[in-house]
Amino acid sequence: MSSRSGVVLASLLAAGSLFGLARPVSAQDADTSEIQRYVLTEAALAKYVQATKNLGALTGQRTGCDDEEDDDSDSQSIDQMVATLNAQPGASAAVRSAGMSAREYVVFSMSLLQNGLAAWAVGQPGGKLPAGVLPGNVEFIKTHDRDLKQLEALRPKDNCSEE
């Protein structure tokens, strides 16, 4: 797998980890609402898996070790993440050929993250469904746990040394 796709995916996931802390509240609200409203489906998962494979097949590997690209990843909006994805040579075509737009790929990624965290939280002693999370999406995560774990194999291993 190309580390380029790893950079794209890592930046999407990194952006989701502290999603939107430096952005205006209205932009945060719009992005958060879009992610919360997104309904995870079998068809979208199949497209997402194919898009991820397509991204991994891109040539021209990058190291993924360039800190300059990650400077503002925690404050990226969905629009900015889409622009980052589209700016990678071949990435837009790789995602489109799987039947997804770059925006849907990003929103699906963020929805997986959000609902994965919610599924984990619900599974903890005394855990409850977080506000705004669709119960069907949490059930989707639980039902497709094996499929989602297989996505891990599509991610390149980080060979950057921490110094």
C-alpha positions as CSV (number, residue, x, y, z in Angstrom):
1,M,0.0,0.0,0.0
2,S,1.2,3.5,-0.8
3,S,2.1,5.7,2.1
4,R,0.4,8.5,0.2
5,S,-3.0,7.0,1.1
6,G,-1.7,6.6,4.6
7,V,-0.9,10.3,4.8
8,V,-4.4,11.2,3.5
9,L,-6.1,8.8,5.8
10,A,-3.9,9.7,8.8
11,S,-4.7,13.4,8.2
12,L,-8.4,12.6,8.1
13,L,-8.3,10.7,11.3
14,A,-6.0,13.2,13.0
15,A,-8.4,15.9,12.1
16,G,-11.2,13.9,13.7
17,S,-9.4,13.4,16.9
18,L,-9.9,16.9,18.1
19,F,-12.3,17.9,15.3
20,G,-12.5,21.6,14.8
21,L,-11.1,23.1,18.0
22,A,-9.7,26.2,16.3
23,R,-12.6,26.9,14.0
24,P,-15.6,29.2,14.5
25,V,-18.5,27.6,16.4
26,S,-20.9,27.8,13.4
27,A,-18.4,25.9,11.2
28,Q,-17.9,23.3,13.9
29,D,-21.7,23.0,14.4
30,A,-22.3,22.5,10.6
31,D,-19.5,19.9,10.3
32,T,-20.5,18.1,13.4
33,S,-24.1,18.1,12.4
34,E,-23.3,16.7,8.9
35,I,-21.2,13.9,10.5
36,Q,-23.9,13.1,13.1
37,R,-26.6,12.9,10.4
38,Y,-24.7,10.6,8.1
39,V,-26.2,7.2,8.1
40,L,-23.7,4.3,7.8
41,T,-24.8,1.7,5.2
42,E,-23.5,-1.5,3.7
43,A,-23.3,0.1,0.3
44,A,-21.3,3.1,1.5
45,L,-19.0,0.7,3.4
46,A,-18.3,-1.3,0.3
47,K,-17.5,1.9,-1.6
48,Y,-15.4,3.2,1.3
49,V,-13.3,0.0,1.4
50,Q,-12.8,0.1,-2.4
51,A,-11.9,3.8,-2.3
52,T,-9.4,3.0,0.5
53,K,-7.9,0.2,-1.6
54,N,-7.7,2.5,-4.6
55,L,-5.9,5.1,-2.6
56,G,-3.5,2.5,-1.4
57,A,-2.7,1.5,-5.0
58,L,-1.5,5.0,-5.9
59,T,2.1,5.2,-7.0
60,G,4.6,7.9,-6.0
61,Q,4.9,7.0,-2.3
62,R,5.5,9.6,0.2
63,T,7.1,9.1,3.5
64,G,4.3,10.4,5.7
65,C,6.9,11.8,8.0
66,D,6.6,15.5,6.9
67,D,5.5,17.4,10.0
68,E,4.7,20.5,7.9
69,E,1.6,18.9,6.4
70,D,0.1,18.2,9.9
71,D,0.5,21.6,11.4
72,D,-3.2,22.5,11.4
73,S,-4.8,19.0,11.0
74,D,-6.7,19.4,14.3
75,S,-8.6,22.4,13.0
76,Q,-9.5,21.3,9.5
77,S,-13.1,21.6,8.4
78,I,-14.7,19.0,6.2
79,D,-14.2,21.3,3.3
80,Q,-10.5,21.6,4.1
81,M,-10.1,17.8,4.5
82,V,-11.8,17.4,1.1
83,A,-9.4,19.9,-0.4
84,T,-6.5,18.1,1.1
85,L,-7.7,14.8,-0.3
86,N,-8.4,16.3,-3.7
87,A,-4.9,17.9,-3.8
88,Q,-3.2,14.6,-3.7
89,P,-2.4,13.4,-7.2
90,G,-4.8,10.7,-8.2
91,A,-6.7,10.7,-5.0
92,S,-9.9,12.3,-6.2
93,A,-10.1,9.8,-9.2
94,A,-9.3,6.9,-6.8
95,V,-12.2,7.8,-4.6
96,R,-14.6,8.7,-7.5
97,S,-13.8,5.3,-9.2
98,A,-15.2,3.6,-6.1
99,G,-18.5,5.5,-6.4
100,M,-17.9,8.1,-3.7
101,S,-17.3,11.8,-3.7
102,A,-14.3,13.1,-1.8
103,R,-16.7,14.7,0.6
104,E,-18.6,11.5,1.3
105,Y,-15.2,9.7,1.8
106,V,-14.3,12.3,4.4
107,V,-17.7,12.3,6.1
108,F,-17.8,8.5,6.1
109,S,-14.3,8.5,7.7
110,M,-15.4,11.0,10.4
111,S,-18.6,9.1,11.0
112,L,-16.6,5.8,11.5
113,L,-14.5,7.6,14.0
114,Q,-17.3,9.2,15.9
115,N,-19.5,6.1,16.0
116,G,-16.6,3.9,16.8
117,L,-15.9,6.0,19.8
118,A,-19.6,5.9,20.7
119,A,-19.7,2.1,20.3
120,W,-16.8,1.8,22.7
121,A,-18.3,4.2,25.2
122,V,-21.6,2.3,25.2
123,G,-19.7,-0.9,25.8
124,Q,-18.1,0.5,29.0
125,P,-19.7,-0.2,32.4
126,G,-22.4,2.4,32.8
127,G,-21.8,3.6,29.3
128,K,-24.6,5.5,27.5
129,L,-25.1,6.6,24.0
130,P,-23.7,10.1,23.6
131,A,-26.1,12.9,22.6
132,G,-26.5,13.3,18.9
133,V,-25.2,9.8,18.0
134,L,-27.5,7.7,15.8
135,P,-28.2,4.3,17.5
136,G,-28.3,2.6,14.1
137,N,-24.8,3.8,13.4
138,V,-23.5,2.4,16.6
139,E,-25.2,-0.9,15.8
140,F,-23.6,-0.8,12.3
141,I,-20.2,-0.4,13.9
142,K,-20.8,-3.3,16.2
143,T,-22.2,-5.5,13.4
144,H,-19.4,-4.7,11.1
145,D,-16.6,-4.9,13.6
146,R,-14.7,-7.6,11.7
147,D,-15.0,-5.7,8.4
148,L,-13.8,-2.5,10.0
149,K,-10.8,-4.2,11.6
150,Q,-9.9,-5.5,8.1
151,L,-9.5,-1.8,7.1
152,E,-6.5,-1.7,9.4
153,A,-4.7,-3.9,7.1
154,L,-5.1,-1.3,4.3
155,R,-3.3,1.3,6.4
156,P,0.5,1.5,5.9
157,K,2.7,0.9,8.9
158,D,4.3,4.1,10.1
159,N,8.0,3.8,9.6
160,C,8.8,7.2,10.9
161,S,11.1,7.2,13.9
162,E,10.3,9.4,16.9
163,E,13.3,11.4,17.8
